[in-house]
Amino acid sequence: MSTAQRRDEDGSYVVELVVLTPVLFALALCAMVFGRVGEAHQLVAESSRAASEAAAVMPNAQSAQFAAADNAVIGGFNKSKTCTRASVVTDVSNFRPGGSVTVTVTCTVDLADLSVPGIPGSTEISATTSAPVDPYRSIQ
């Protein structure tokens, strides 16, 4: 290869770098957005399941609501910085032997710090899970 050919190709690496850097940066940001939303989906689903199972074994509806709120793993949301706001709603209207307890956990995922064009600043994720109340137990 001659010296003239090498000189012609020297600038092509700079051009490739200038063109590909924004594309790679955008892909990395999109991966972070999808990762954060995916983690929030997992946390919300696990929390609603744990809360409904804990509420279903309580002796009465009032203690079932407290157990659901305590077992919804809301503290885990704050540690991971995935959910900025979380809420737990427990439906104990069917809390009787053979009935069920339904828990809905909702969290708001903050995406504003990622600043991806076309992606909203936050999104809300929700999961609802029901757990059966043992049909052979007594309710207080």
C-alpha positions in Angstrom: 0.0 0.0 0.0 1.4 3.4 -0.9 1.7 6.4 1.3 -0.8 8.3 -0.8 -3.5 5.7 -0.1 -2.8 5.6 3.6 -3.2 9.4 3.8 -6.6 9.2 2.1 -7.9 6.7 4.6 -6.6 8.4 7.7 -9.6 10.8 7.9 -12.2 8.1 7.4 -11.8 6.9 11.0 -12.6 10.3 12.4 -15.7 10.6 10.2 -16.9 7.2 11.3 -16.4 8.1 14.9 -18.3 11.4 14.5 -21.2 9.6 12.7 -21.4 6.6 15.0 -21.0 8.2 18.4 -24.5 9.8 18.6 -26.0 6.6 17.4 -24.2 4.5 20.0 -25.1 7.1 22.7 -28.8 7.0 21.8 -28.8 3.2 21.9 -27.2 3.2 25.3 -29.8 5.6 26.6 -32.6 3.5 25.2 -31.1 0.4 26.8 -31.1 2.3 30.2 -34.8 3.3 29.7 -35.9 -0.2 28.9 -33.8 -1.6 31.7 -35.4 0.8 34.3 -38.9 0.1 33.1 -38.3 -3.6 33.0 -36.9 -3.6 36.6 -40.0 -1.6 37.7 -42.3 -4.2 36.1 -40.5 -6.9 38.0 -40.6 -5.1 41.3 -44.2 -4.2 41.0 -45.3 -7.7 40.1 -43.3 -9.2 42.9 -44.6 -6.7 45.4 -48.2 -7.2 44.5 -47.8 -11.0 44.8 -46.1 -10.8 48.2 -48.6 -8.3 49.5 -51.6 -10.3 48.4 -50.2 -13.6 49.8 -49.4 -11.9 53.2 -52.9 -10.3 53.3 -54.7 -13.6 52.6 -53.4 -15.3 55.8 -54.4 -12.5 58.2 -57.3 -13.1 60.6 -59.4 -10.1 59.6 -59.8 -7.6 56.8 -58.2 -4.7 58.7 -55.0 -6.6 59.5 -55.0 -7.8 55.9 -54.8 -4.3 54.7 -51.9 -3.5 57.0 -50.1 -6.7 56.1 -50.4 -5.9 52.4 -49.0 -2.4 52.9 -46.1 -3.8 55.0 -45.2 -6.6 52.5 -45.4 -4.6 49.3 -41.6 -4.0 49.4 -41.9 -0.3 48.9 -38.6 0.2 50.6 -37.0 -1.9 47.8 -38.3 0.6 45.2 -36.5 3.5 46.9 -33.2 1.7 47.2 -33.1 0.9 43.5 -34.3 4.4 42.5 -36.6 2.8 40.0 -39.9 4.0 41.5 -40.1 7.6 42.7 -43.7 7.2 44.0 -45.5 4.0 44.9 -48.9 3.2 46.2 -50.6 0.0 47.4 -54.4 -0.5 47.2 -55.9 -3.5 48.9 -59.4 -4.8 48.1 -60.7 -6.8 51.0 -64.4 -6.7 49.9 -64.3 -10.5 49.3 -62.3 -11.3 52.5 -64.1 -14.4 53.7 -63.4 -18.1 53.8 -63.1 -19.2 50.2 -62.9 -15.6 49.0 -59.8 -13.6 47.9 -57.7 -10.6 48.6 -56.7 -8.4 45.7 -53.7 -6.0 45.9 -52.8 -3.4 43.3 -49.3 -1.9 43.4 -48.6 1.2 41.3 -45.3 2.9 40.9 -44.1 6.0 38.9 -40.8 5.4 37.1 -38.8 8.6 36.6 -37.1 8.8 33.2 -36.4 12.6 33.2 -32.8 12.2 34.1 -32.1 10.1 30.9 -33.4 12.8 28.5 -34.2 10.5 25.5 -36.1 12.4 22.8 -39.6 10.9 22.4 -39.6 9.2 25.8 -41.9 10.8 28.5 -40.3 12.2 31.7 -42.1 9.5 33.7 -44.3 6.5 33.3 -46.7 4.6 35.6 -46.5 0.9 36.1 -49.1 -1.2 37.8 -49.7 -4.8 38.8 -52.7 -6.5 40.4 -52.6 -9.9 42.1 -55.2 -11.9 43.9 -54.6 -14.5 46.5 -57.2 -16.9 47.8 -58.4 -16.9 51.4 -58.4 -20.5 52.9 -61.9 -21.8 52.7 -61.5 -23.9 55.9 -60.5 -21.1 58.2 -62.5 -18.8 60.5 -62.5 -15.0 60.0 -62.5 -12.8 63.1 
